[in-house]
Structure formats: C-alpha cells, structure tokens
Amino acid sequence: QVHVVESGGGLVRAGGSLRLSCAASGVAFSTHNMGWFRQAPGKEREFVAALRWSGDITYGADSVKSRFTISRDNVKNTVYLQMNSLKPEDTAVYYCAVVWNRYSDSTTEYDYWGQGTQVTVSS
C-alpha cells in the first residue's frame, strides 16, 4: 500500500521561509516522479513543481520559480520543497503527489496523493 505524507507547513510571516517534506512509502521511490501542488480557498489545485527521478525539474508559475526549490533524497524516500521569501498569496494547502513513468504538471497524471499540509503566510 502506498502512503504519501506531507509535513512542514505552518504559519509564517511574509518574507519568511518554510521547508515542506513529503515521505512516500510503498513505491520504488527512486524511479518515481514527484510533484508539489497547492490549493488556495476557492481556487483550483495549482501546479508548483515537479522533479523527475532522473533529476529534471519543472516549476509552475513564474512567481515561484525564483523562490521555491524542489529536491529529493532517495535514501530517505523524501521530496522537499524549500520556500523562501514567502508572500501572503502563497497561502494554500500544499499537496505532494507521486507518479510512475509520467512527468507532468497536471493533477490528473498523478497516481498517489498526500493529505496536504497548510501553509499560511501573514502580511
């Protein structure tokens, strides 16, 4: 059985940083592609970043490219999202997702999802 568990969310002031973690079990982690998405209240789930098993990285909106960094540790079966210079508009539930043999920015392509972790950025 596959488990995907996010952690690291919380309340932070604008300009601060957070590092989200996502631990995946029940899959051959090193051969799977990982994605981070976020969903703000009243909005659709939005692609944030993806990391292919081989190391290719894709970021979503231009607003996150220079501030967020996705990385992975295949020994710990964990993917990270380092978020710097946070803004109130980054407030959302952040979700981690796992997929094998596809690399995508679409929510429909991912096989397994975590429950999400709340990130709140105060102004």
QUIBELTA-V345800 format. One record per pair of residues at least 12 apart in sequence whose C-alpha atoms are under 8 Angstrom apart, sorted by sequence separation. I is the first residue (numbers start at 1). J is the second residue. D is the distance in whole Angstrom. If there is no record, write none. Layout:
# QUIBELTA-V345800
i->(I	I)
j->(J	J)
d->(D	D)
This chain:
# QUIBELTA-V345800
i->(8	35	36	37	47	48	69	70	98	99	7	8	35	36	47	48	57	68	69	97	98	99	6	7	35	36	47	68	69	97	98	6	7	35	68	97	98	6	34	35	48	67	68	97	5	6	33	34	67	96	97	4	5	33	34	67	95	96	4	5	33	34	51	67	95	3	4	32	33	50	51	95	96	3	4	32	49	51	95	2	3	31	94	95	2	3	30	31	93	94	1	2	93	94	1	2	93	94	92	93	91	92	91	92	90	91	90	91	90	88	89	88	87	88	86	87	88	87	30	29	34	36	60	30	29	40	41	52	25	40	23	24	39	40	50	23	24	38	39	50	23	38	39	50	22	23	38	49	21	22	37	38	21	22	36	37	47	21	36	37	47	20	21	36	37	47	19	20	35	36	19	20	34	35	45	19	20	34	35	18	19	34	17	18	33	34	17	18	32	33	17	32	33	16	17	32	33	15	16	17	31	32	33	15	16	33	35	14	15	14	15	13	14	14	22	6	6	5	4	4	10	12	14	4	6	9	10	11	12	13	14	3	4	5	6	7	8	9	10	11	12	13	14	2	4	5	6	7	9	10	11	12	13	3	4	5	6	9	11)
j->(20	47	48	49	59	60	81	82	110	111	20	21	48	49	60	61	70	81	82	110	111	112	20	21	49	50	61	82	83	111	112	21	22	50	83	112	113	22	50	51	64	83	84	113	22	23	50	51	84	113	114	22	23	51	52	85	113	114	23	24	52	53	70	86	114	23	24	52	53	70	71	115	116	24	25	53	70	72	116	24	25	53	116	117	25	26	53	54	116	117	25	26	117	118	26	27	118	119	118	119	118	119	119	120	119	120	120	121	121	120	121	121	121	122	121	122	123	123	74	74	79	81	105	77	77	91	92	103	77	92	76	77	92	93	103	77	78	92	93	104	78	93	94	105	78	79	94	105	78	79	94	95	79	80	94	95	105	80	95	96	106	80	81	96	97	107	80	81	96	97	81	82	96	97	107	82	83	97	98	82	83	98	82	83	98	99	83	84	98	99	84	99	100	84	85	100	101	84	85	86	100	101	102	85	86	103	105	85	86	86	87	86	87	88	96	95	96	96	96	97	117	119	121	112	114	117	118	119	120	121	122	112	113	114	115	116	117	118	119	120	121	122	123	112	114	115	116	117	119	120	121	122	123	114	115	116	117	120	122)
d->(4	8	5	7	8	5	6	6	6	5	6	6	8	5	6	7	8	7	5	6	6	7	7	5	6	6	8	5	7	7	5	6	6	4	4	6	7	4	6	6	7	6	6	4	5	7	7	5	5	6	6	7	5	6	6	6	7	6	6	7	4	8	7	8	6	8	5	7	5	7	7	7	7	6	7	6	7	8	4	7	5	5	5	7	6	6	6	8	6	5	8	4	5	6	5	6	4	7	6	6	8	6	5	7	8	5	7	5	7	7	8	5	6	6	7	8	6	8	5	7	7	8	8	7	6	6	7	7	7	4	8	6	5	6	8	6	6	6	5	7	4	5	7	7	5	7	4	8	7	5	6	6	6	6	7	5	6	5	6	6	7	6	7	5	8	8	7	5	6	6	6	6	7	5	8	4	8	6	6	6	6	5	8	5	6	6	5	7	7	5	4	6	6	6	6	5	7	7	5	6	7	7	7	4	5	6	8	7	5	5	6	8	5	6	6	7	7	8	7	7	8	8	6	7	6	5	6	6	6	5	6	8	6	5	7	8	7	5	5	5	5	5	5	7	5	7	6	6	5	6	6	6	6	7	8	8	6	8	7)
